[in-house]
Amino acid sequence: MAMNAAEIEALIKSALPDAQVTIEDLAGDGDHYAAKVVSSAFKGISRVKQHQIVYAALQGRMGGALHALALQTSAPD
């Protein structure tokens, strides 16, 4: 069962309420997405930790309902 972009965005925003989230369906199949997430919560932490926060927000759906997510994270300028 695939996920839609709105579901992904909602999960991320529930964990990071201030996040600016942009989701792109890369293959049109609801399985392969790219996400850009900008949040003040990322300030001063490593890119790896930023990605871990986003993956945790997806509540175990990676590898199941969500097959692939190309992730770009950053703190606001």
C-alpha positions in Angstrom: 0.0 0.0 0.0 1.6 3.3 -1.1 1.5 6.6 0.7 0.5 9.9 -0.8 2.5 13.2 -0.4 0.0 14.7 1.9 0.4 11.8 4.4 4.2 12.1 4.4 4.0 15.9 4.9 1.5 15.5 7.8 3.7 13.0 9.6 6.8 15.2 9.3 4.9 18.3 10.4 3.4 16.5 13.4 7.0 15.9 14.6 8.4 19.2 13.4 5.5 21.7 13.5 7.6 24.6 12.2 8.9 22.6 9.2 8.6 23.8 5.7 8.1 20.6 3.7 8.2 20.0 0.0 7.3 16.6 -1.3 7.8 15.4 -4.9 6.6 12.0 -6.3 9.6 11.0 -8.3 8.0 8.1 -10.2 4.3 8.8 -10.0 3.8 5.5 -8.2 3.3 6.7 -4.6 6.4 4.7 -3.6 9.4 6.9 -4.6 9.5 10.4 -3.2 11.9 13.3 -2.7 11.4 15.5 0.4 13.0 18.8 1.3 12.5 19.7 5.0 13.6 23.0 6.6 13.2 23.3 10.3 14.7 25.3 13.1 15.0 22.0 15.0 17.9 21.1 12.8 20.0 24.1 13.9 23.4 22.9 15.1 22.9 19.2 14.6 24.5 16.9 12.0 22.8 16.0 8.7 22.7 12.4 9.8 20.8 13.3 13.0 18.5 15.6 10.9 17.6 12.6 8.7 17.1 10.4 11.7 14.6 12.9 13.1 12.6 12.8 9.8 12.7 9.0 9.5 11.5 8.8 13.1 8.6 11.1 12.2 7.6 8.6 9.5 6.8 6.1 12.3 8.3 3.0 10.7 6.7 3.4 7.3 10.1 3.5 5.5 10.6 0.2 3.7 6.9 -0.6 4.0 4.3 1.8 2.8 7.0 4.2 1.7 9.7 2.4 -0.4 12.1 5.3 -1.1 12.6 8.8 0.1 15.4 11.0 -1.2 15.8 13.5 1.7 17.3 17.0 1.9 17.3 18.7 5.3 18.5 22.0 6.6 17.9 24.7 9.2 16.5 28.0 8.0 19.0 30.7 7.0 
